[in-house]
Amino acid sequence: MAQTKIRNEQLVVGDMSVQSASAVNITGGTFSGALGGNLNTNDFNLQLTIEPSSDETSSGLIWKDATVDTNDQGIGAPLYMAADGHFDTASGSVTTAPCVALALASGSGTKDVLMMGIMRVDSWNWTTGAGALSLIYISGSVGTLTQTIPTLVDQMIQPVGWAITDDCMWFNPSLMFATHTG
């Protein structure tokens, strides 16, 4: 059963908007909408789901309604931001990188993309372990990720995350990378 506590001022239930409240506690259900100001977590955290409950799902920070111009590889494909401000499928080439997001939907158009967080794709088969064993890189093949350090000429060596389980990764792309020159 949902519980709502309100102190001071007013809560408009239709939009779930809160005006001038010093404390609001909502238990149960969901809350959606836009913030009217900064979100202050005080001494609390944002909780992510460590392993999302189903295939091709995520838990993290997303870019809502981003423009994705190319993505033939589908959910979990690495994306880079092109000069036009739109996302395109990344490869490790210096012209199609760095990877800054993962696709959360197949195809092109207006799509949500994962900027940082946990992604589950059951067809992945990551190796977990200490140190570099669990690192995941952008691949030299368009739209794929790898745990093999890239070795092609003009290939970026960009860690984009690490394996949590065989089918889940923590996605947090490094913007510090090296490039093979030959």
PyMOL commands that place a pseudoatom at each C-alpha (Angstrom):
pseudoatom trace, name=CA, resn=MET, resi=1, chain=A, elem=C, hetatm=0, pos=[0.000, 0.000, 0.000]
pseudoatom trace, name=CA, resn=ALA, resi=2, chain=A, elem=C, hetatm=0, pos=[1.338, 3.440, -0.949]
pseudoatom trace, name=CA, resn=GLN, resi=3, chain=A, elem=C, hetatm=0, pos=[2.038, 5.937, 1.795]
pseudoatom trace, name=CA, resn=THR, resi=4, chain=A, elem=C, hetatm=0, pos=[2.408, 9.696, 1.340]
pseudoatom trace, name=CA, resn=LYS, resi=5, chain=A, elem=C, hetatm=0, pos=[3.510, 12.124, 4.065]
pseudoatom trace, name=CA, resn=ILE, resi=6, chain=A, elem=C, hetatm=0, pos=[3.399, 15.853, 3.538]
pseudoatom trace, name=CA, resn=ARG, resi=7, chain=A, elem=C, hetatm=0, pos=[4.706, 18.603, 5.809]
pseudoatom trace, name=CA, resn=ASN, resi=8, chain=A, elem=C, hetatm=0, pos=[4.154, 22.261, 4.998]
pseudoatom trace, name=CA, resn=GLU, resi=9, chain=A, elem=C, hetatm=0, pos=[2.666, 23.661, 1.813]
pseudoatom trace, name=CA, resn=GLN, resi=10, chain=A, elem=C, hetatm=0, pos=[1.139, 21.525, -0.927]
pseudoatom trace, name=CA, resn=LEU, resi=11, chain=A, elem=C, hetatm=0, pos=[1.473, 18.372, -3.053]
pseudoatom trace, name=CA, resn=VAL, resi=12, chain=A, elem=C, hetatm=0, pos=[-0.371, 18.272, -6.392]
pseudoatom trace, name=CA, resn=VAL, resi=13, chain=A, elem=C, hetatm=0, pos=[-1.061, 14.575, -7.020]
pseudoatom trace, name=CA, resn=GLY, resi=14, chain=A, elem=C, hetatm=0, pos=[-1.995, 14.906, -10.715]
pseudoatom trace, name=CA, resn=ASP, resi=15, chain=A, elem=C, hetatm=0, pos=[1.592, 15.819, -11.733]
pseudoatom trace, name=CA, resn=MET, resi=16, chain=A, elem=C, hetatm=0, pos=[3.265, 14.654, -8.553]
pseudoatom trace, name=CA, resn=SER, resi=17, chain=A, elem=C, hetatm=0, pos=[4.663, 18.191, -8.243]
pseudoatom trace, name=CA, resn=VAL, resi=18, chain=A, elem=C, hetatm=0, pos=[5.735, 19.385, -4.804]
pseudoatom trace, name=CA, resn=GLN, resi=19, chain=A, elem=C, hetatm=0, pos=[5.781, 23.070, -3.934]
pseudoatom trace, name=CA, resn=SER, resi=20, chain=A, elem=C, hetatm=0, pos=[7.751, 24.466, -1.000]
pseudoatom trace, name=CA, resn=ALA, resi=21, chain=A, elem=C, hetatm=0, pos=[7.693, 21.214, 0.966]
pseudoatom trace, name=CA, resn=SER, resi=22, chain=A, elem=C, hetatm=0, pos=[10.423, 20.697, 3.523]
pseudoatom trace, name=CA, resn=ALA, resi=23, chain=A, elem=C, hetatm=0, pos=[9.820, 16.926, 3.645]
pseudoatom trace, name=CA, resn=VAL, resi=24, chain=A, elem=C, hetatm=0, pos=[8.057, 14.515, 1.297]
pseudoatom trace, name=CA, resn=ASN, resi=25, chain=A, elem=C, hetatm=0, pos=[8.153, 10.766, 1.786]
pseudoatom trace, name=CA, resn=ILE, resi=26, chain=A, elem=C, hetatm=0, pos=[6.554, 8.598, -0.902]
pseudoatom trace, name=CA, resn=THR, resi=27, chain=A, elem=C, hetatm=0, pos=[6.704, 4.840, -0.421]
pseudoatom trace, name=CA, resn=GLY, resi=28, chain=A, elem=C, hetatm=0, pos=[5.632, 2.489, -3.194]
pseudoatom trace, name=CA, resn=GLY, resi=29, chain=A, elem=C, hetatm=0, pos=[4.776, 3.154, -6.803]
pseudoatom trace, name=CA, resn=THR, resi=30, chain=A, elem=C, hetatm=0, pos=[6.864, 5.292, -9.123]
pseudoatom trace, name=CA, resn=PHE, resi=31, chain=A, elem=C, hetatm=0, pos=[7.643, 8.957, -9.458]
pseudoatom trace, name=CA, resn=SER, resi=32, chain=A, elem=C, hetatm=0, pos=[8.340, 10.514, -12.842]
pseudoatom trace, name=CA, resn=GLY, resi=33, chain=A, elem=C, hetatm=0, pos=[8.553, 13.947, -14.331]
pseudoatom trace, name=CA, resn=ALA, resi=34, chain=A, elem=C, hetatm=0, pos=[11.028, 16.787, -14.481]
pseudoatom trace, name=CA, resn=LEU, resi=35, chain=A, elem=C, hetatm=0, pos=[12.829, 18.488, -11.624]
pseudoatom trace, name=CA, resn=GLY, resi=36, chain=A, elem=C, hetatm=0, pos=[12.271, 22.185, -11.210]
pseudoatom trace, name=CA, resn=GLY, resi=37, chain=A, elem=C, hetatm=0, pos=[15.733, 22.623, -9.738]
pseudoatom trace, name=CA, resn=ASN, resi=38, chain=A, elem=C, hetatm=0, pos=[18.827, 20.764, -8.597]
pseudoatom trace, name=CA, resn=LEU, resi=39, chain=A, elem=C, hetatm=0, pos=[18.452, 17.381, -6.951]
pseudoatom trace, name=CA, resn=ASN, resi=40, chain=A, elem=C, hetatm=0, pos=[20.149, 17.374, -3.558]
pseudoatom trace, name=CA, resn=THR, resi=41, chain=A, elem=C, hetatm=0, pos=[20.761, 13.867, -2.231]
pseudoatom trace, name=CA, resn=ASN, resi=42, chain=A, elem=C, hetatm=0, pos=[22.001, 15.222, 1.113]
pseudoatom trace, name=CA, resn=ASP, resi=43, chain=A, elem=C, hetatm=0, pos=[23.871, 12.308, 2.719]
pseudoatom trace, name=CA, resn=PHE, resi=44, chain=A, elem=C, hetatm=0, pos=[22.179, 9.664, 0.576]
pseudoatom trace, name=CA, resn=ASN, resi=45, chain=A, elem=C, hetatm=0, pos=[23.039, 7.837, -2.657]
pseudoatom trace, name=CA, resn=LEU, resi=46, chain=A, elem=C, hetatm=0, pos=[21.392, 6.932, -5.929]
pseudoatom trace, name=CA, resn=GLN, resi=47, chain=A, elem=C, hetatm=0, pos=[20.938, 3.172, -5.991]
pseudoatom trace, name=CA, resn=LEU, resi=48, chain=A, elem=C, hetatm=0, pos=[21.553, 1.233, -9.205]
pseudoatom trace, name=CA, resn=THR, resi=49, chain=A, elem=C, hetatm=0, pos=[20.448, -2.312, -9.872]
pseudoatom trace, name=CA, resn=ILE, resi=50, chain=A, elem=C, hetatm=0, pos=[23.658, -4.376, -9.861]
pseudoatom trace, name=CA, resn=GLU, resi=51, chain=A, elem=C, hetatm=0, pos=[22.317, -6.908, -12.342]
pseudoatom trace, name=CA, resn=PRO, resi=52, chain=A, elem=C, hetatm=0, pos=[19.234, -5.740, -14.214]
pseudoatom trace, name=CA, resn=SER, resi=53, chain=A, elem=C, hetatm=0, pos=[16.493, -8.362, -14.074]
pseudoatom trace, name=CA, resn=SER, resi=54, chain=A, elem=C, hetatm=0, pos=[16.172, -9.042, -17.794]
pseudoatom trace, name=CA, resn=ASP, resi=55, chain=A, elem=C, hetatm=0, pos=[18.135, -9.182, -21.041]
pseudoatom trace, name=CA, resn=GLU, resi=56, chain=A, elem=C, hetatm=0, pos=[18.993, -5.919, -22.825]
pseudoatom trace, name=CA, resn=THR, resi=57, chain=A, elem=C, hetatm=0, pos=[18.250, -3.638, -19.879]
pseudoatom trace, name=CA, resn=SER, resi=58, chain=A, elem=C, hetatm=0, pos=[20.256, -1.064, -17.948]
pseudoatom trace, name=CA, resn=SER, resi=59, chain=A, elem=C, hetatm=0, pos=[20.415, 0.851, -14.686]
pseudoatom trace, name=CA, resn=GLY, resi=60, chain=A, elem=C, hetatm=0, pos=[22.208, 4.178, -14.774]
pseudoatom trace, name=CA, resn=LEU, resi=61, chain=A, elem=C, hetatm=0, pos=[22.353, 7.662, -16.254]
pseudoatom trace, name=CA, resn=ILE, resi=62, chain=A, elem=C, hetatm=0, pos=[20.733, 7.999, -19.666]
pseudoatom trace, name=CA, resn=TRP, resi=63, chain=A, elem=C, hetatm=0, pos=[20.476, 10.680, -22.321]
pseudoatom trace, name=CA, resn=LYS, resi=64, chain=A, elem=C, hetatm=0, pos=[16.733, 10.732, -23.005]
pseudoatom trace, name=CA, resn=ASP, resi=65, chain=A, elem=C, hetatm=0, pos=[15.588, 11.171, -26.609]
pseudoatom trace, name=CA, resn=ALA, resi=66, chain=A, elem=C, hetatm=0, pos=[19.057, 11.471, -28.150]
pseudoatom trace, name=CA, resn=THR, resi=67, chain=A, elem=C, hetatm=0, pos=[19.382, 11.503, -31.917]
pseudoatom trace, name=CA, resn=VAL, resi=68, chain=A, elem=C, hetatm=0, pos=[21.054, 8.295, -33.121]
pseudoatom trace, name=CA, resn=ASP, resi=69, chain=A, elem=C, hetatm=0, pos=[21.959, 8.455, -36.822]
pseudoatom trace, name=CA, resn=THR, resi=70, chain=A, elem=C, hetatm=0, pos=[23.461, 4.957, -37.191]
pseudoatom trace, name=CA, resn=ASN, resi=71, chain=A, elem=C, hetatm=0, pos=[23.101, 1.755, -35.178]
pseudoatom trace, name=CA, resn=ASP, resi=72, chain=A, elem=C, hetatm=0, pos=[22.762, -1.484, -37.139]
pseudoatom trace, name=CA, resn=GLN, resi=73, chain=A, elem=C, hetatm=0, pos=[24.276, -3.534, -34.283]
pseudoatom trace, name=CA, resn=GLY, resi=74, chain=A, elem=C, hetatm=0, pos=[21.427, -2.999, -31.803]
pseudoatom trace, name=CA, resn=ILE, resi=75, chain=A, elem=C, hetatm=0, pos=[21.188, -2.766, -28.038]
pseudoatom trace, name=CA, resn=GLY, resi=76, chain=A, elem=C, hetatm=0, pos=[24.545, -2.477, -26.284]
pseudoatom trace, name=CA, resn=ALA, resi=77, chain=A, elem=C, hetatm=0, pos=[26.351, -1.094, -29.343]
pseudoatom trace, name=CA, resn=PRO, resi=78, chain=A, elem=C, hetatm=0, pos=[29.023, 1.529, -28.555]
pseudoatom trace, name=CA, resn=LEU, resi=79, chain=A, elem=C, hetatm=0, pos=[28.248, 5.024, -29.820]
pseudoatom trace, name=CA, resn=TYR, resi=80, chain=A, elem=C, hetatm=0, pos=[30.344, 8.126, -30.413]
pseudoatom trace, name=CA, resn=MET, resi=81, chain=A, elem=C, hetatm=0, pos=[29.164, 11.696, -30.858]
pseudoatom trace, name=CA, resn=ALA, resi=82, chain=A, elem=C, hetatm=0, pos=[29.663, 12.975, -34.391]
pseudoatom trace, name=CA, resn=ALA, resi=83, chain=A, elem=C, hetatm=0, pos=[30.365, 16.594, -35.352]
pseudoatom trace, name=CA, resn=ASP, resi=84, chain=A, elem=C, hetatm=0, pos=[26.618, 17.225, -35.849]
pseudoatom trace, name=CA, resn=GLY, resi=85, chain=A, elem=C, hetatm=0, pos=[25.949, 16.414, -32.162]
pseudoatom trace, name=CA, resn=HIS, resi=86, chain=A, elem=C, hetatm=0, pos=[24.219, 13.130, -33.027]
pseudoatom trace, name=CA, resn=PHE, resi=87, chain=A, elem=C, hetatm=0, pos=[25.282, 9.633, -31.994]
pseudoatom trace, name=CA, resn=ASP, resi=88, chain=A, elem=C, hetatm=0, pos=[26.704, 7.141, -34.508]
pseudoatom trace, name=CA, resn=THR, resi=89, chain=A, elem=C, hetatm=0, pos=[27.951, 3.584, -34.106]
pseudoatom trace, name=CA, resn=ALA, resi=90, chain=A, elem=C, hetatm=0, pos=[31.545, 3.600, -32.888]
pseudoatom trace, name=CA, resn=SER, resi=91, chain=A, elem=C, hetatm=0, pos=[34.523, 1.545, -33.865]
pseudoatom trace, name=CA, resn=GLY, resi=92, chain=A, elem=C, hetatm=0, pos=[37.954, 2.054, -32.422]
pseudoatom trace, name=CA, resn=SER, resi=93, chain=A, elem=C, hetatm=0, pos=[39.096, 4.075, -35.427]
pseudoatom trace, name=CA, resn=VAL, resi=94, chain=A, elem=C, hetatm=0, pos=[40.311, 7.569, -34.590]
pseudoatom trace, name=CA, resn=THR, resi=95, chain=A, elem=C, hetatm=0, pos=[37.533, 8.914, -36.856]
pseudoatom trace, name=CA, resn=THR, resi=96, chain=A, elem=C, hetatm=0, pos=[34.670, 6.992, -35.158]
pseudoatom trace, name=CA, resn=ALA, resi=97, chain=A, elem=C, hetatm=0, pos=[35.599, 7.298, -31.492]
pseudoatom trace, name=CA, resn=PRO, resi=98, chain=A, elem=C, hetatm=0, pos=[35.790, 7.831, -28.590]
pseudoatom trace, name=CA, resn=CYS, resi=99, chain=A, elem=C, hetatm=0, pos=[32.872, 5.746, -27.370]
pseudoatom trace, name=CA, resn=VAL, resi=100, chain=A, elem=C, hetatm=0, pos=[30.730, 7.889, -25.052]
pseudoatom trace, name=CA, resn=ALA, resi=101, chain=A, elem=C, hetatm=0, pos=[27.436, 5.955, -24.835]
pseudoatom trace, name=CA, resn=LEU, resi=102, chain=A, elem=C, hetatm=0, pos=[25.793, 2.557, -25.322]
pseudoatom trace, name=CA, resn=ALA, resi=103, chain=A, elem=C, hetatm=0, pos=[22.650, 2.054, -27.395]
pseudoatom trace, name=CA, resn=LEU, resi=104, chain=A, elem=C, hetatm=0, pos=[19.551, 1.170, -25.372]
pseudoatom trace, name=CA, resn=ALA, resi=105, chain=A, elem=C, hetatm=0, pos=[17.444, 0.492, -28.459]
pseudoatom trace, name=CA, resn=SER, resi=106, chain=A, elem=C, hetatm=0, pos=[18.018, -0.879, -31.940]
pseudoatom trace, name=CA, resn=GLY, resi=107, chain=A, elem=C, hetatm=0, pos=[18.067, 1.268, -35.048]
pseudoatom trace, name=CA, resn=SER, resi=108, chain=A, elem=C, hetatm=0, pos=[18.306, 4.983, -35.620]
pseudoatom trace, name=CA, resn=GLY, resi=109, chain=A, elem=C, hetatm=0, pos=[16.118, 7.947, -34.736]
pseudoatom trace, name=CA, resn=THR, resi=110, chain=A, elem=C, hetatm=0, pos=[15.156, 9.379, -31.356]
pseudoatom trace, name=CA, resn=LYS, resi=111, chain=A, elem=C, hetatm=0, pos=[16.502, 6.897, -28.789]
pseudoatom trace, name=CA, resn=ASP, resi=112, chain=A, elem=C, hetatm=0, pos=[17.664, 6.743, -25.183]
pseudoatom trace, name=CA, resn=VAL, resi=113, chain=A, elem=C, hetatm=0, pos=[21.377, 6.020, -24.699]
pseudoatom trace, name=CA, resn=LEU, resi=114, chain=A, elem=C, hetatm=0, pos=[23.303, 4.925, -21.593]
pseudoatom trace, name=CA, resn=MET, resi=115, chain=A, elem=C, hetatm=0, pos=[25.949, 7.466, -20.566]
pseudoatom trace, name=CA, resn=MET, resi=116, chain=A, elem=C, hetatm=0, pos=[27.141, 5.632, -17.431]
pseudoatom trace, name=CA, resn=GLY, resi=117, chain=A, elem=C, hetatm=0, pos=[25.842, 2.657, -15.502]
pseudoatom trace, name=CA, resn=ILE, resi=118, chain=A, elem=C, hetatm=0, pos=[25.175, -1.055, -15.668]
pseudoatom trace, name=CA, resn=MET, resi=119, chain=A, elem=C, hetatm=0, pos=[24.137, -2.819, -18.876]
pseudoatom trace, name=CA, resn=ARG, resi=120, chain=A, elem=C, hetatm=0, pos=[22.971, -6.422, -19.245]
pseudoatom trace, name=CA, resn=VAL, resi=121, chain=A, elem=C, hetatm=0, pos=[23.032, -8.265, -22.564]
pseudoatom trace, name=CA, resn=ASP, resi=122, chain=A, elem=C, hetatm=0, pos=[22.641, -12.037, -22.225]
pseudoatom trace, name=CA, resn=SER, resi=123, chain=A, elem=C, hetatm=0, pos=[24.588, -12.748, -25.442]
pseudoatom trace, name=CA, resn=TRP, resi=124, chain=A, elem=C, hetatm=0, pos=[27.722, -11.196, -23.920]
pseudoatom trace, name=CA, resn=ASN, resi=125, chain=A, elem=C, hetatm=0, pos=[30.225, -13.616, -22.401]
pseudoatom trace, name=CA, resn=TRP, resi=126, chain=A, elem=C, hetatm=0, pos=[32.616, -11.418, -20.427]
pseudoatom trace, name=CA, resn=THR, resi=127, chain=A, elem=C, hetatm=0, pos=[35.496, -12.655, -18.291]
pseudoatom trace, name=CA, resn=THR, resi=128, chain=A, elem=C, hetatm=0, pos=[35.552, -11.302, -14.754]
pseudoatom trace, name=CA, resn=GLY, resi=129, chain=A, elem=C, hetatm=0, pos=[38.609, -11.014, -12.556]
pseudoatom trace, name=CA, resn=ALA, resi=130, chain=A, elem=C, hetatm=0, pos=[41.116, -8.751, -10.918]
pseudoatom trace, name=CA, resn=GLY, resi=131, chain=A, elem=C, hetatm=0, pos=[43.010, -5.993, -12.704]
pseudoatom trace, name=CA, resn=ALA, resi=132, chain=A, elem=C, hetatm=0, pos=[42.890, -5.894, -16.499]
pseudoatom trace, name=CA, resn=LEU, resi=133, chain=A, elem=C, hetatm=0, pos=[41.120, -9.279, -16.778]
pseudoatom trace, name=CA, resn=SER, resi=134, chain=A, elem=C, hetatm=0, pos=[37.676, -7.695, -16.591]
pseudoatom trace, name=CA, resn=LEU, resi=135, chain=A, elem=C, hetatm=0, pos=[38.352, -4.535, -18.660]
pseudoatom trace, name=CA, resn=ILE, resi=136, chain=A, elem=C, hetatm=0, pos=[36.184, -3.960, -21.749]
pseudoatom trace, name=CA, resn=TYR, resi=137, chain=A, elem=C, hetatm=0, pos=[37.406, -1.906, -24.721]
pseudoatom trace, name=CA, resn=ILE, resi=138, chain=A, elem=C, hetatm=0, pos=[35.941, -0.434, -27.861]
pseudoatom trace, name=CA, resn=SER, resi=139, chain=A, elem=C, hetatm=0, pos=[36.681, -2.843, -30.713]
pseudoatom trace, name=CA, resn=GLY, resi=140, chain=A, elem=C, hetatm=0, pos=[38.128, -2.236, -34.175]
pseudoatom trace, name=CA, resn=SER, resi=141, chain=A, elem=C, hetatm=0, pos=[34.928, -3.797, -35.560]
pseudoatom trace, name=CA, resn=VAL, resi=142, chain=A, elem=C, hetatm=0, pos=[32.025, -1.375, -35.941]
pseudoatom trace, name=CA, resn=GLY, resi=143, chain=A, elem=C, hetatm=0, pos=[29.512, -1.513, -33.101]
pseudoatom trace, name=CA, resn=THR, resi=144, chain=A, elem=C, hetatm=0, pos=[31.213, -4.093, -30.911]
pseudoatom trace, name=CA, resn=LEU, resi=145, chain=A, elem=C, hetatm=0, pos=[33.034, -4.257, -27.608]
pseudoatom trace, name=CA, resn=THR, resi=146, chain=A, elem=C, hetatm=0, pos=[35.930, -6.551, -26.729]
pseudoatom trace, name=CA, resn=GLN, resi=147, chain=A, elem=C, hetatm=0, pos=[38.100, -7.665, -23.830]
pseudoatom trace, name=CA, resn=THR, resi=148, chain=A, elem=C, hetatm=0, pos=[41.125, -7.956, -26.128]
pseudoatom trace, name=CA, resn=ILE, resi=149, chain=A, elem=C, hetatm=0, pos=[43.367, -4.896, -26.130]
pseudoatom trace, name=CA, resn=PRO, resi=150, chain=A, elem=C, hetatm=0, pos=[43.154, -3.435, -29.662]
pseudoatom trace, name=CA, resn=THR, resi=151, chain=A, elem=C, hetatm=0, pos=[46.335, -3.692, -31.801]
pseudoatom trace, name=CA, resn=LEU, resi=152, chain=A, elem=C, hetatm=0, pos=[45.349, -2.293, -35.233]
pseudoatom trace, name=CA, resn=VAL, resi=153, chain=A, elem=C, hetatm=0, pos=[47.120, 0.776, -36.687]
pseudoatom trace, name=CA, resn=ASP, resi=154, chain=A, elem=C, hetatm=0, pos=[45.211, 3.993, -35.874]
pseudoatom trace, name=CA, resn=GLN, resi=155, chain=A, elem=C, hetatm=0, pos=[43.088, 2.006, -33.411]
pseudoatom trace, name=CA, resn=MET, resi=156, chain=A, elem=C, hetatm=0, pos=[42.134, 3.655, -30.126]
pseudoatom trace, name=CA, resn=ILE, resi=157, chain=A, elem=C, hetatm=0, pos=[42.808, 1.744, -26.953]
pseudoatom trace, name=CA, resn=GLN, resi=158, chain=A, elem=C, hetatm=0, pos=[39.855, 2.995, -24.914]
pseudoatom trace, name=CA, resn=PRO, resi=159, chain=A, elem=C, hetatm=0, pos=[38.600, 1.167, -21.835]
pseudoatom trace, name=CA, resn=VAL, resi=160, chain=A, elem=C, hetatm=0, pos=[34.837, 1.723, -21.681]
pseudoatom trace, name=CA, resn=GLY, resi=161, chain=A, elem=C, hetatm=0, pos=[33.992, -0.406, -18.656]
pseudoatom trace, name=CA, resn=TRP, resi=162, chain=A, elem=C, hetatm=0, pos=[34.543, -3.640, -16.806]
pseudoatom trace, name=CA, resn=ALA, resi=163, chain=A, elem=C, hetatm=0, pos=[32.743, -6.961, -16.495]
pseudoatom trace, name=CA, resn=ILE, resi=164, chain=A, elem=C, hetatm=0, pos=[30.605, -7.409, -13.393]
pseudoatom trace, name=CA, resn=THR, resi=165, chain=A, elem=C, hetatm=0, pos=[29.313, -10.828, -14.500]
pseudoatom trace, name=CA, resn=ASP, resi=166, chain=A, elem=C, hetatm=0, pos=[29.455, -12.769, -17.754]
pseudoatom trace, name=CA, resn=ASP, resi=167, chain=A, elem=C, hetatm=0, pos=[26.505, -10.790, -19.163]
pseudoatom trace, name=CA, resn=CYS, resi=168, chain=A, elem=C, hetatm=0, pos=[26.725, -7.455, -17.260]
pseudoatom trace, name=CA, resn=MET, resi=169, chain=A, elem=C, hetatm=0, pos=[29.171, -4.601, -17.505]
pseudoatom trace, name=CA, resn=TRP, resi=170, chain=A, elem=C, hetatm=0, pos=[29.768, -1.363, -15.628]
pseudoatom trace, name=CA, resn=PHE, resi=171, chain=A, elem=C, hetatm=0, pos=[29.871, 1.220, -18.435]
pseudoatom trace, name=CA, resn=ASN, resi=172, chain=A, elem=C, hetatm=0, pos=[31.971, 4.273, -17.609]
pseudoatom trace, name=CA, resn=PRO, resi=173, chain=A, elem=C, hetatm=0, pos=[33.968, 5.189, -20.721]
pseudoatom trace, name=CA, resn=SER, resi=174, chain=A, elem=C, hetatm=0, pos=[37.403, 6.630, -20.180]
pseudoatom trace, name=CA, resn=LEU, resi=175, chain=A, elem=C, hetatm=0, pos=[38.129, 9.758, -22.173]
pseudoatom trace, name=CA, resn=MET, resi=176, chain=A, elem=C, hetatm=0, pos=[41.848, 9.111, -21.724]
pseudoatom trace, name=CA, resn=PHE, resi=177, chain=A, elem=C, hetatm=0, pos=[43.045, 6.701, -24.369]
pseudoatom trace, name=CA, resn=ALA, resi=178, chain=A, elem=C, hetatm=0, pos=[46.041, 5.702, -26.464]
pseudoatom trace, name=CA, resn=THR, resi=179, chain=A, elem=C, hetatm=0, pos=[46.261, 5.226, -30.232]
pseudoatom trace, name=CA, resn=HIS, resi=180, chain=A, elem=C, hetatm=0, pos=[48.343, 2.633, -32.098]
pseudoatom trace, name=CA, resn=THR, resi=181, chain=A, elem=C, hetatm=0, pos=[50.529, 4.410, -34.631]
pseudoatom trace, name=CA, resn=GLY, resi=182, chain=A, elem=C, hetatm=0, pos=[52.103, 1.429, -36.349]
for i in range(1, 182): cmd.bond("trace and resi %d" % i, "trace and resi %d" % (i + 1))
show_as sticks, trace
zoom trace
